[in-house]
Amino acid sequence: MKGDFSRLTFRRDKHYSSVRMQQGRVLLDAEWNEQADIQAQRAQATTRDVIGPSGAPVSPLGQFRNFQVRIAGSAFEIADGQLYVDGILCEATEIVPYDAQPDYPGAPALVSGQAYHAYLDVWERHQTALEQSGDDQPQIREVALGGPDTTTRLKTIWQVKAQALANAAATCADFGPDWIPDGVAGAGRLRADAAPAQPAANDCLVPPGGGYRRLENQLYRVEIHEAGAPGTATYKWSRDNGSILTKGVKVDATTPAAPVITVSDPGKDAVLGFAAAAWVEISDEERTLRNEPGVLLEVTAVKGDRITLKNPANLALATGTRPTVRRWDGIGTVQIGTPEAPKWVELEDGVMVEFSDGAYVSGDYWTAPARSLTGQVEWPRGASGPVFEGRHGPTHHYASLALLIPAGDTWTATDCRKLFPQLTALTTLLYEGGDGQEALPGQPLTLPLRVRVVNGQAPVIGAPVQFALMAGGGSLSANAPVATIAPDGIAECIWTLGLDGPQQVQAVLLDAGGNAAPGQVLDFNATVSVASQVAYDPTQCNNLGGVSTVQEAIDKLCGLLGVGPQDEVVHIVEVLARADGGPIENDGDLPVERLLAGIEIVCDRDIFPESVSNRVDRFQNAVCFVTLDLPFPSRTQSQDWRAAPLTVLGFQTITLAAEVSSEGNNVIRWRPTEPASQWLRTSMFSAIEGNTHGQIGAVLTRLTLKGNFIWSRDTDPEKPEIYLDGNTFGAFVNGRTAARLPRGDGRRGGDFEMWFWLRPG
């Protein structure tokens, strides 16, 4: 701060909380300024403790706010809003392009294909009335006073800069709160003291006195001009804290060896003006905002408002906006000594400074008050004298904003900001209980789903919470889907599970408008208690090796017992006589004439024809056939078997020659061959009559289909899966055993059997 200050007294380590005036005393600028510094430090420390090293307010989803970075054209732009860095408030009043920032002139252009780290550089600029733009209202200077500039201002400067990255795989974690850019931290230190008294050269001479020897009280300022290590870095110094400043009006280079710069105000007098100037620094608005030193020139003569300069070759370097001319009283190169041989430099009149080893950064400064009454230079002291101190200023603060990763001829921006919610937006939906339960399908959970809504630690009574089924079906209790927070801070609902699959309910906090509050969502999950989701350990049962759930174990047991889940099968729906299309009843009488036209077996699926049809020149069919139980022995067999004539000892089975076919539909057709039909019609019953003398009035006839070898046309014929399920169950109906069709046991491959009694007619 290059103001006309008597001294700068704020020290954080003093822990002062305020400055107190006393009656009848002089009010000094130092006390006023220390009070301002105390308040600023407390505000910044409090804000940093609450927010952290840096933070931006959370903005509504989708809004571009609060120093967010997004790609725009060949660079990026910065969102309007607020962001805090080390407790310092940064404000952007509008969206700003990277290369058009109000306080960062000449931002370097971005190079396509290069990765960058976008970060915020925050510092305080000391601004006097003279450095203020004439268009800036209100003006710092009160013109009614006729000229004096009573106060100055500190302005927060924020600049978004882009650091080229050598590693495009860098992450935001690489730029934490302790990160600073390369080359900005100067390790060099300085100490100041008053010159000690000199010993007498001989007994006849009075030695010169020590200490500060000027009559005025001064605030000395030492500032690094050119950066570098000792031996390279240069400094400039001023006995007036560098506060003597004026505007540059024009340059007259009529005499090239001695150019003249005209200034707006040569100063109040010879002491506080440019009349006694040794050096001047010509700078401008752009250099100041870029933290660059101005052009330092030696003064050869001052006449009124005209300053004659040396080293005119450098004069053209300062041609920016609002050029300024600042007086300095001396310059030098940083030199260092050793602890054993310190290298003190006398600025003037007993004011001594010494530099330490370490790099120095342009703009780093130190101030030291010198007081004529005591002859002392005020500086912190240790046991062995003045102590070295790091730079008194300026202080820069940094915060990471984004990573810019190349994507073709543009970039993608990764947000690195730290975000925080407003204190009034801390209402939170908390889990209270009910998650992870288990119940039978279609049954309610043992415990309700419970949530809590709090602001800090206080319950938010009446806050609406919406419960919604997300998966698995089921239902919620009557107070759902929207429940309100009770006085104990709890909202709850009863959940009845669905029948199967994942089960999930979501609880959402609603705002006053009935809309979902951002980020306030809880998920509840439950498990349907079914055998397929219960683990089974088969190690104690060899027959169940390889199974992992109870359902698998039950299925395997069912297979071992011949029961189990139903297969996809073919069922027989009805059996018809082709002669009249009427049904053939199991255990019923069937006139032989109804049989001669054949039988139709109707199924519920289309049949693969080749699985039932006779092969060429074959009248036997292995999978679909009709058999007759004929009395044994016949008349001719009686003598061979030594049986009494006309005695029925049992029955012998014959299979009728027949043709079996299917046309690829759901009907299997059985028809006796012509010779078999002729025999049935004319010979069979007369032979039975002659052999048994009328003891046998009807012939037991059976229809059989082999389920293992009859399959649907809806399956791969080479690897069929859908077979006939022919198992049929009986029932007593009207004095006979009826077959219950369609029927089956749900297992493929069962044989179909039925019988009827064949009679003449």
Rosetta blueprint (number, residue, H / E / L):
1 M L
2 K L
3 G L
4 D L
5 F L
6 S L
7 R L
8 L L
9 T L
10 F L
11 R L
12 R H
13 D H
14 K H
15 H L
16 Y L
17 S L
18 S L
19 V L
20 R L
21 M L
22 Q L
23 Q L
24 G L
25 R L
26 V L
27 L L
28 L L
29 D H
30 A H
31 E H
32 W H
33 N H
34 E H
35 Q H
36 A H
37 D H
38 I H
39 Q H
40 A H
41 Q H
42 R H
43 A H
44 Q H
45 A H
46 T H
47 T H
48 R H
49 D H
50 V H
51 I H
52 G L
53 P L
54 S E
55 G E
56 A E
57 P E
58 V L
59 S L
60 P L
61 L L
62 G L
63 Q L
64 F L
65 R L
66 N L
67 F L
68 Q L
69 V E
70 R E
71 I E
72 A E
73 G L
74 S L
75 A E
76 F E
77 E E
78 I E
79 A L
80 D L
81 G E
82 Q E
83 L E
84 Y E
85 V E
86 D L
87 G L
88 I E
89 L E
90 C E
91 E E
92 A E
93 T L
94 E L
95 I L
96 V E
97 P E
98 Y H
99 D H
100 A H
101 Q L
102 P L
103 D L
104 Y L
105 P L
106 G L
107 A L
108 P L
109 A L
110 L L
111 V L
112 S L
113 G L
114 Q L
115 A L
116 Y E
117 H E
118 A E
119 Y E
120 L E
121 D E
122 V E
123 W E
124 E E
125 R E
126 H E
127 Q E
128 T L
129 A L
130 L L
131 E L
132 Q L
133 S L
134 G L
135 D L
136 D L
137 Q L
138 P L
139 Q L
140 I L
141 R L
142 E L
143 V H
144 A H
145 L H
146 G L
147 G L
148 P L
149 D L
150 T L
151 T L
152 T L
153 R E
154 L E
155 K E
156 T E
157 I E
158 W E
159 Q E
160 V E
161 K E
162 A E
163 Q E
164 A E
165 L L
166 A L
167 N L
168 A L
169 A L
170 A L
171 T L
172 C H
173 A H
174 D H
175 F L
176 G L
177 P L
178 D L
179 W L
180 I L
181 P L
182 D L
183 G L
184 V L
185 A L
186 G L
187 A L
188 G L
189 R L
190 L E
191 R E
192 A E
193 D E
194 A E
195 A L
196 P L
197 A L
198 Q L
199 P L
200 A L
201 A L
202 N L
203 D L
204 C L
205 L L
206 V L
207 P L
208 P L
209 G L
210 G L
211 G L
212 Y L
213 R L
214 R L
215 L L
216 E L
217 N L
218 Q E
219 L E
220 Y E
221 R E
222 V E
223 E E
224 I E
225 H L
226 E L
227 A L
228 G E
229 A L
230 P L
231 G L
232 T L
233 A L
234 T E
235 Y E
236 K E
237 W E
238 S E
239 R L
240 D E
241 N L
242 G L
243 S L
244 I L
245 L E
246 T E
247 K E
248 G E
249 V E
250 K E
251 V E
252 D E
253 A L
254 T L
255 T L
256 P L
257 A L
258 A L
259 P L
260 V E
261 I E
262 T E
263 V E
264 S L
265 D L
266 P L
267 G E
268 K L
269 D L
270 A L
271 V L
272 L L
273 G E
274 F L
275 A L
276 A L
277 A L
278 A L
279 W E
280 V E
281 E E
282 I E
283 S E
284 D L
285 E H
286 E H
287 R H
288 T H
289 L H
290 R L
291 N L
292 E L
293 P L
294 G L
295 V E
296 L E
297 L E
298 E E
299 V E
300 T E
301 A E
302 V E
303 K E
304 G L
305 D L
306 R E
307 I E
308 T E
309 L E
310 K L
311 N L
312 P H
313 A H
314 N H
315 L H
316 A H
317 L H
318 A L
319 T L
320 G L
321 T L
322 R L
323 P L
324 T E
325 V E
326 R E
327 R E
328 W E
329 D L
330 G E
331 I E
332 G E
333 T E
334 V L
335 Q L
336 I E
337 G L
338 T L
339 P L
340 E L
341 A L
342 P L
343 K L
344 W L
345 V E
346 E E
347 L E
348 E E
349 D L
350 G L
351 V E
352 M E
353 V E
354 E E
355 F E
356 S L
357 D L
358 G L
359 A L
360 Y E
361 V L
362 S L
363 G L
364 D L
365 Y E
366 W E
367 T E
368 A E
369 P E
370 A E
371 R E
372 S L
373 L L
374 T L
375 G L
376 Q E
377 V E
378 E L
379 W L
380 P L
381 R E
382 G E
383 A L
384 S L
385 G E
386 P E
387 V L
388 F L
389 E E
390 G L
391 R L
392 H L
393 G E
394 P L
395 T L
396 H L
397 H E
398 Y E
399 A E
400 S E
401 L E
402 A E
403 L E
404 L E
405 I E
406 P E
407 A E
408 G L
409 D L
410 T E
411 W E
412 T E
413 A E
414 T E
415 D E
416 C L
417 R L
418 K L
419 L E
420 F E
421 P L
422 Q L
423 L H
424 T H
425 A H
426 L L
427 T E
428 T E
429 L E
430 L E
431 Y E
432 E E
433 G E
434 G L
435 D L
436 G L
437 Q E
438 E E
439 A E
440 L L
441 P L
442 G L
443 Q L
444 P E
445 L L
446 T L
447 L L
448 P L
449 L E
450 R E
451 V E
452 R E
453 V E
454 V E
455 N E
456 G L
457 Q L
458 A E
459 P E
460 V L
461 I L
462 G L
463 A L
464 P E
465 V E
466 Q E
467 F E
468 A E
469 L E
470 M E
471 A E
472 G L
473 G L
474 G L
475 S E
476 L E
477 S L
478 A L
479 N L
480 A L
481 P L
482 V E
483 A E
484 T E
485 I L
486 A L
487 P L
488 D L
489 G L
490 I E
491 A E
492 E E
493 C E
494 I L
495 W E
496 T E
497 L L
498 G L
499 L L
500 D L
501 G L
502 P L
503 Q E
504 Q E
505 V E
506 Q E
507 A E
508 V E
509 L E
510 L E
511 D L
512 A L
513 G L
514 G L
515 N L
516 A E
517 A E
518 P E
519 G E
520 Q E
521 V E
522 L E
523 D E
524 F E
525 N E
526 A E
527 T E
528 V E
529 S L
530 V L
531 A H
532 S H
533 Q H
534 V L
535 A E
536 Y L
537 D L
538 P H
539 T H
540 Q H
541 C L
542 N H
543 N H
544 L H
545 G L
546 G L
547 V L
548 S L
549 T E
550 V H
551 Q H
552 E H
553 A H
554 I H
555 D H
556 K H
557 L H
558 C H
559 G H
560 L H
561 L H
562 G L
563 V L
564 G L
565 P L
566 Q L
567 D L
568 E L
569 V L
570 V E
571 H L
572 I E
573 V E
574 E E
575 V E
576 L E
577 A E
578 R L
579 A L
580 D L
581 G L
582 G L
583 P E
584 I L
585 E L
586 N L
587 D L
588 G L
589 D E
590 L E
591 P E
592 V H
593 E H
594 R H
595 L H
596 L H
597 A L
598 G L
599 I E
600 E E
601 I E
602 V E
603 C E
604 D L
605 R L
606 D L
607 I E
608 F L
609 P H
610 E H
611 S H
612 V L
613 S L
614 N L
615 R L
616 V L
617 D L
618 R L
619 F L
620 Q L
621 N L
622 A L
623 V L
624 C E
625 F E
626 V E
627 T E
628 L E
629 D E
630 L E
631 P E
632 F E
633 P L
634 S L
635 R H
636 T H
637 Q H
638 S H
639 Q H
640 D H
641 W L
642 R L
643 A L
644 A L
645 P L
646 L L
647 T L
648 V L
649 L L
650 G E
651 F E
652 Q E
653 T E
654 I E
655 T E
656 L L
657 A L
658 A E
659 E E
660 V E
661 S E
662 S L
663 E L
664 G L
665 N L
666 N L
667 V E
668 I E
669 R E
670 W E
671 R E
672 P E
673 T L
674 E H
675 P H
676 A H
677 S H
678 Q H
679 W H
680 L H
681 R H
682 T H
683 S L
684 M H
685 F H
686 S H
687 A H
688 I H
689 E H
690 G H
691 N H
692 T H
693 H L
694 G L
695 Q L
696 I L
697 G L
698 A L
699 V E
700 L E
701 T E
702 R E
703 L E
704 T E
705 L E
706 K L
707 G H
708 N H
709 F H
710 I L
711 W E
712 S E
713 R L
714 D L
715 T L
716 D L
717 P L
718 E L
719 K L
720 P L
721 E L
722 I L
723 Y E
724 L E
725 D L
726 G L
727 N L
728 T L
729 F E
730 G E
731 A E
732 F E
733 V E
734 N L
735 G L
736 R E
737 T E
738 A E
739 A E
740 R E
741 L L
742 P L
743 R L
744 G L
745 D L
746 G L
747 R L
748 R L
749 G L
750 G L
751 D L
752 F E
753 E E
754 M E
755 W E
756 F E
757 W E
758 L E
759 R E
760 P L
761 G L
